[in-house]
Amino acid sequence: MATKVIGEYSKNNPDAAKKQLIALNELAVDHLMNEDIEFYRLLKDGKRADRKTEEAVNEFTGSFKGVKVPLMNFLTIYSRDEADLDDKFFEEFNELVGVLGERITFEEDNLYLRMAAKK
């Protein structure tokens, strides 16, 4: 979804970029809420949450707060009708996408593999 925002912005189509950004915002909110619920359930389920899994969840959620809050603030600000998608937006968006890409890779390669093994 982020690549669609970048693509539309790069084609100098701010209206389409804004639509994609709004969709990304909705997707991010849904994903993060579902993830928080799944982590809560995992930690409450003694059969699935061994010490290493608990440590991995706590490490991930603790370190991800530094990305999650700025991400949600950014998406909230720039999803507003009156927000201009200018060069500052594009620079910050690309930085966030880079950080998120690293986090997603970490999450999938570590935490989600551990969680899948516990199902």
ROSE-4610 file (N, C-alpha, C; in Angstrom, 1 decimal, always signed):
// ROSE-4610
residu = [M/M/M/A/A/A/T/T/T/K/K/K/V/V/V/I/I/I/G/G/G/E/E/E/Y/Y/Y/S/S/S/K/K/K/N/N/N/N/N/N/P/P/P/D/D/D/A/A/A/A/A/A/K/K/K/K/K/K/Q/Q/Q/L/L/L/I/I/I/A/A/A/L/L/L/N/N/N/E/E/E/L/L/L/A/A/A/V/V/V/D/D/D/H/H/H/L/L/L/M/M/M/N/N/N/E/E/E/D/D/D/I/I/I/E/E/E/F/F/F/Y/Y/Y/R/R/R/L/L/L/L/L/L/K/K/K/D/D/D/G/G/G/K/K/K/R/R/R/A/A/A/D/D/D/R/R/R/K/K/K/T/T/T/E/E/E/E/E/E/A/A/A/V/V/V/N/N/N/E/E/E/F/F/F/T/T/T/G/G/G/S/S/S/F/F/F/K/K/K/G/G/G/V/V/V/K/K/K/V/V/V/P/P/P/L/L/L/M/M/M/N/N/N/F/F/F/L/L/L/T/T/T/I/I/I/Y/Y/Y/S/S/S/R/R/R/D/D/D/E/E/E/A/A/A/D/D/D/L/L/L/D/D/D/D/D/D/K/K/K/F/F/F/F/F/F/E/E/E/E/E/E/F/F/F/N/N/N/E/E/E/L/L/L/V/V/V/G/G/G/V/V/V/L/L/L/G/G/G/E/E/E/R/R/R/I/I/I/T/T/T/F/F/F/E/E/E/E/E/E/D/D/D/N/N/N/L/L/L/Y/Y/Y/L/L/L/R/R/R/M/M/M/A/A/A/A/A/A/K/K/K/K/K/K]
num = [1/1/1/2/2/2/3/3/3/4/4/4/5/5/5/6/6/6/7/7/7/8/8/8/9/9/9/10/10/10/11/11/11/12/12/12/13/13/13/14/14/14/15/15/15/16/16/16/17/17/17/18/18/18/19/19/19/20/20/20/21/21/21/22/22/22/23/23/23/24/24/24/25/25/25/26/26/26/27/27/27/28/28/28/29/29/29/30/30/30/31/31/31/32/32/32/33/33/33/34/34/34/35/35/35/36/36/36/37/37/37/38/38/38/39/39/39/40/40/40/41/41/41/42/42/42/43/43/43/44/44/44/45/45/45/46/46/46/47/47/47/48/48/48/49/49/49/50/50/50/51/51/51/52/52/52/53/53/53/54/54/54/55/55/55/56/56/56/57/57/57/58/58/58/59/59/59/60/60/60/61/61/61/62/62/62/63/63/63/64/64/64/65/65/65/66/66/66/67/67/67/68/68/68/69/69/69/70/70/70/71/71/71/72/72/72/73/73/73/74/74/74/75/75/75/76/76/76/77/77/77/78/78/78/79/79/79/80/80/80/81/81/81/82/82/82/83/83/83/84/84/84/85/85/85/86/86/86/87/87/87/88/88/88/89/89/89/90/90/90/91/91/91/92/92/92/93/93/93/94/94/94/95/95/95/96/96/96/97/97/97/98/98/98/99/99/99/100/100/100/101/101/101/102/102/102/103/103/103/104/104/104/105/105/105/106/106/106/107/107/107/108/108/108/109/109/109/110/110/110/111/111/111/112/112/112/113/113/113/114/114/114/115/115/115/116/116/116/117/117/117/118/118/118/119/119/119]
x = [+0.8/+0.0/+0.9/+2.0/+2.9/+3.5/+3.7/+4.3/+3.2/+1.9/+0.9/+0.9/+1.1/+1.2/+2.3/+3.5/+4.7/+4.5/+3.9/+3.7/+2.8/+1.7/+0.8/+1.5/+2.2/+2.9/+3.9/+4.7/+5.7/+5.1/+3.9/+3.2/+2.6/+2.8/+2.3/+0.7/+0.2/-1.2/-1.6/-1.7/-1.9/-3.2/-4.3/-5.6/-5.6/-5.0/-4.9/-3.9/-2.9/-1.9/-2.6/-3.5/-4.2/-5.2/-5.9/-6.8/-6.0/-4.9/-4.1/-3.6/-3.2/-2.8/-3.9/-5.1/-6.2/-6.5/-6.4/-6.6/-5.5/-4.3/-3.1/-3.4/-3.9/-4.1/-5.1/-6.2/-7.2/-6.7/-5.9/-5.3/-4.3/-3.5/-2.5/-3.3/-4.3/-5.1/-5.6/-6.3/-6.8/-5.8/-4.7/-3.6/-3.0/-2.7/-2.1/-3.1/-4.4/-5.3/-5.4/-5.5/-5.5/-4.3/-3.2/-1.9/-1.8/-2.3/-2.3/-3.2/-4.4/-5.3/-4.6/-4.0/-3.4/-2.2/-1.4/-0.3/-0.9/-2.0/-2.6/-3.1/-3.8/-4.3/-3.1/-2.1/-0.9/-0.3/-0.2/+0.5/-0.4/-1.7/-2.7/-2.8/-2.4/-2.6/-1.3/-1.3/-0.1/+0.4/-0.4/+0.1/+0.9/+0.6/+1.3/+2.4/+2.4/+3.4/+4.4/+5.4/+6.6/+7.4/+8.4/+9.3/+9.9/+10.4/+11.0/+10.0/+8.8/+7.8/+7.4/+7.2/+6.8/+7.9/+9.2/+10.3/+10.3/+10.0/+10.0/+8.8/+7.7/+6.5/+6.8/+7.3/+7.6/+8.7/+9.7/+10.8/+10.2/+9.4/+8.9/+7.9/+7.0/+6.0/+6.7/+7.7/+8.4/+9.2/+9.9/+10.7/+9.9/+8.7/+7.9/+7.2/+7.0/+6.3/+7.0/+8.3/+9.1/+8.7/+8.2/+7.8/+6.3/+5.5/+4.1/+3.5/+3.9/+3.3/+3.6/+4.8/+5.1/+4.3/+4.3/+3.5/+2.1/+1.4/+0.0/-0.2/+0.7/+0.5/+0.7/+1.7/+1.9/+0.7/+0.2/-0.9/-2.1/-2.3/-3.5/-3.4/-2.2/-2.0/-2.2/-1.6/-1.6/-2.8/-3.6/-4.8/-6.0/-5.8/-6.8/-6.9/-8.2/-8.5/-7.6/-7.3/-6.6/-5.1/-4.6/-3.1/-2.6/-1.5/-0.9/+0.2/+0.2/+1.3/+2.4/+3.3/+4.4/+5.7/+6.8/+8.1/+8.4/+8.1/+8.3/+7.6/+6.3/+5.5/+6.3/+6.7/+7.3/+8.6/+9.4/+10.6/+10.3/+9.4/+9.1/+8.4/+7.6/+6.9/+7.9/+8.8/+9.9/+10.7/+11.0/+11.8/+11.0/+9.7/+8.8/+8.7/+8.5/+8.4/+9.7/+10.8/+12.1/+12.2/+11.8/+11.8/+10.8/+9.6/+8.6/+9.0/+9.6/+10.1/+11.0/+11.9/+12.9/+12.1/+11.1/+10.4/+9.5/+8.9/+8.1/+8.9/+10.1/+11.0/+11.4/+11.7/+12.1/+10.9/+9.7/+8.5/+8.2/+8.2/+7.9/+8.9/+10.2/+11.3/+11.5/+11.0/+11.2/+9.9/+9.2/+8.0/+6.9/+6.6/+5.4/+5.8/+7.0/+7.4/+7.2/+7.6/+7.5/+6.0/+5.2/+3.8/+3.1/+3.5/+2.9/+3.2/+4.4/+4.8/+4.0/+3.5/+2.7/+1.2/+0.8/-0.7/-1.1]
y = [-1.2/+0.0/+1.3/+1.2/+2.3/+2.6/+1.6/+1.8/+2.5/+2.3/+3.0/+4.4/+4.8/+6.2/+6.8/+6.2/+6.7/+6.8/+5.8/+5.9/+7.0/+7.2/+8.3/+9.7/+9.8/+11.0/+11.3/+10.3/+10.5/+10.8/+10.4/+10.8/+12.2/+12.9/+14.2/+14.2/+13.1/+13.0/+13.0/+14.2/+14.2/+13.7/+13.8/+13.3/+11.8/+11.1/+9.7/+9.2/+10.0/+9.7/+9.8/+10.8/+11.0/+9.9/+9.4/+8.3/+7.0/+6.8/+5.6/+5.8/+7.0/+7.2/+7.0/+7.4/+7.2/+5.7/+5.0/+3.5/+2.9/+3.4/+2.8/+3.1/+4.3/+4.6/+3.7/+3.4/+2.5/+1.1/+0.6/-0.7/-0.8/+0.3/+0.3/+0.2/+1.0/+1.0/-0.4/-1.0/-2.3/-3.4/-3.3/-4.3/-4.1/-2.9/-2.7/-3.1/-2.8/-3.3/-4.8/-5.4/-6.9/-7.5/-6.9/-7.4/-7.3/-6.1/-6.0/-7.0/-7.3/-8.3/-9.7/-10.0/-11.3/-11.4/-10.4/-10.5/-10.6/-9.9/-10.0/-11.5/-12.0/-13.4/-14.4/-14.2/-15.1/-15.1/-13.9/-13.8/-14.3/-14.3/-14.9/-16.4/-17.0/-18.4/-19.1/-19.7/-20.3/-21.4/-22.1/-23.1/-22.6/-21.4/-20.8/-19.9/-19.4/-18.3/-18.8/-19.4/-19.8/-18.5/-18.7/-17.5/-16.8/-17.6/-17.0/-16.2/-16.8/-16.1/-14.8/-14.9/-13.7/-12.6/-13.0/-12.1/-11.4/-12.3/-11.8/-10.8/-11.1/-10.2/-8.9/-9.0/-7.8/-6.9/-7.6/-6.8/-6.1/-6.8/-6.3/-5.1/-5.3/-4.2/-3.0/-3.3/-2.2/-1.4/-2.0/-1.3/-0.7/-1.3/-0.8/+0.4/+0.7/+1.9/+3.2/+3.1/+4.2/+4.5/+3.5/+3.6/+3.8/+3.0/+3.0/+4.4/+5.0/+6.4/+7.4/+7.6/+8.5/+8.1/+6.8/+6.4/+6.8/+6.5/+6.8/+8.3/+9.1/+10.5/+11.1/+10.5/+11.0/+10.7/+9.4/+9.1/+9.9/+10.1/+11.0/+12.4/+13.0/+14.3/+14.4/+13.5/+13.6/+13.0/+12.3/+11.8/+12.8/+13.9/+14.9/+15.6/+16.0/+16.7/+17.9/+18.7/+19.9/+19.7/+18.5/+18.3/+18.3/+19.0/+19.0/+17.9/+17.2/+16.2/+16.8/+17.4/+18.2/+17.4/+18.1/+17.4/+16.9/+17.7/+17.3/+16.0/+15.9/+14.7/+13.5/+13.7/+12.6/+12.1/+13.0/+12.7/+11.9/+12.4/+11.7/+10.3/+10.3/+9.1/+8.0/+8.3/+7.4/+6.9/+7.8/+7.4/+6.4/+6.7/+5.7/+4.4/+4.4/+3.2/+2.3/+3.0/+2.2/+1.6/+2.3/+1.8/+0.7/+0.9/-0.1/-1.4/-1.2/-2.4/-3.3/-2.6/-3.4/-4.0/-3.3/-3.9/-5.1/-4.9/-6.0/-7.3/-7.1/-8.2/-8.9/-8.1/-8.6/-9.4/-8.8/-9.3/-10.7/-10.7/-11.9/-13.0/-12.7/-13.6/-14.2/-13.4/-13.8/-14.1/-13.1/-13.1/-14.0/-13.8/-14.5/-16.0/-16.3/-17.7/-18.4/-17.7/-18.3/-18.4/-17.4/-17.5/-18.6/-18.8/-19.9/-21.2/-21.4/-22.7/-23.0/-22.0/-22.2/-22.4/-22.3/-22.5/-24.0]
z = [+0.0/+0.0/+0.0/+0.7/+0.8/-0.6/-1.4/-2.7/-3.6/-3.4/-4.1/-3.8/-2.5/-2.1/-2.8/-2.8/-3.4/-4.9/-5.5/-7.0/-7.4/-6.7/-7.0/-6.8/-5.7/-5.4/-6.5/-6.9/-7.9/-9.2/-9.5/-10.7/-10.6/-9.5/-9.3/-9.3/-8.6/-8.5/-7.0/-6.4/-4.9/-4.5/-5.3/-4.9/-4.8/-5.8/-5.7/-4.6/-4.4/-3.3/-1.9/-1.8/-0.5/-0.3/-1.4/-1.2/-0.8/-1.3/-1.0/+0.5/+0.9/+2.2/+3.2/+2.9/+3.8/+3.9/+2.8/+2.9/+3.7/+3.6/+4.4/+5.8/+6.2/+7.6/+8.2/+7.4/+7.9/+8.1/+7.1/+7.2/+8.4/+8.6/+9.7/+11.0/+11.2/+12.5/+12.7/+11.7/+11.9/+12.2/+11.5/+11.7/+13.1/+13.5/+14.9/+16.0/+15.8/+16.8/+16.9/+15.7/+15.7/+16.3/+16.0/+16.5/+18.0/+18.6/+20.0/+20.7/+20.1/+20.6/+20.6/+19.5/+19.4/+20.4/+20.6/+21.6/+23.0/+23.3/+24.6/+24.8/+23.8/+23.9/+24.1/+23.3/+23.4/+24.8/+25.3/+26.7/+27.8/+27.6/+28.6/+28.4/+27.4/+27.1/+27.5/+28.7/+29.3/+28.4/+27.5/+26.7/+25.5/+25.1/+23.9/+24.3/+25.5/+25.9/+26.9/+26.3/+27.1/+27.4/+28.2/+28.6/+27.4/+26.4/+25.3/+24.4/+24.3/+23.5/+24.2/+25.5/+26.2/+26.1/+26.2/+26.0/+24.6/+23.6/+22.2/+22.0/+22.6/+22.4/+23.2/+24.4/+25.2/+24.5/+24.0/+23.3/+22.1/+21.3/+20.1/+20.4/+21.3/+21.6/+22.2/+23.1/+23.7/+22.7/+21.8/+20.9/+19.7/+19.4/+18.3/+18.7/+20.0/+20.4/+19.8/+19.7/+19.1/+17.6/+17.0/+15.6/+15.5/+16.3/+16.2/+16.4/+17.4/+17.8/+16.7/+16.3/+15.2/+13.9/+13.6/+12.4/+12.4/+13.5/+13.7/+13.7/+14.3/+14.3/+12.8/+12.1/+10.8/+9.9/+9.9/+9.1/+9.4/+10.7/+11.1/+10.6/+10.7/+10.2/+8.7/+8.0/+6.5/+5.8/+6.6/+6.0/+6.1/+6.8/+6.8/+5.5/+5.2/+3.9/+3.7/+4.7/+4.5/+4.5/+4.7/+4.7/+3.3/+3.1/+1.8/+1.7/+0.7/+0.5/-0.3/+0.5/-0.1/+0.0/-0.3/-0.2/+1.2/+2.2/+3.6/+3.9/+3.5/+3.6/+3.0/+1.7/+1.0/+1.6/+2.1/+2.7/+4.0/+4.8/+6.1/+5.8/+4.8/+4.5/+4.1/+3.2/+2.8/+4.0/+4.9/+6.1/+6.9/+7.1/+7.9/+7.2/+5.9/+5.1/+5.3/+5.3/+5.5/+6.8/+7.9/+9.2/+9.4/+8.8/+8.9/+8.2/+7.1/+6.3/+7.2/+7.9/+8.7/+9.9/+10.5/+11.6/+11.1/+10.0/+9.5/+9.2/+8.6/+8.4/+9.7/+10.7/+12.0/+12.6/+12.5/+13.1/+12.5/+11.1/+10.4/+10.6/+10.7/+10.8/+12.2/+13.2/+14.6/+15.3/+15.6/+16.4/+15.8/+14.6/+14.0/+13.8/+13.5/+13.4/+14.8/+15.8/+17.2/+17.5/+17.2/+17.4/+16.7/+15.4/+14.6/+15.2/+15.7/+16.3/+17.5/+18.2/+19.4/+19.2/+18.0/+17.7/+17.8]
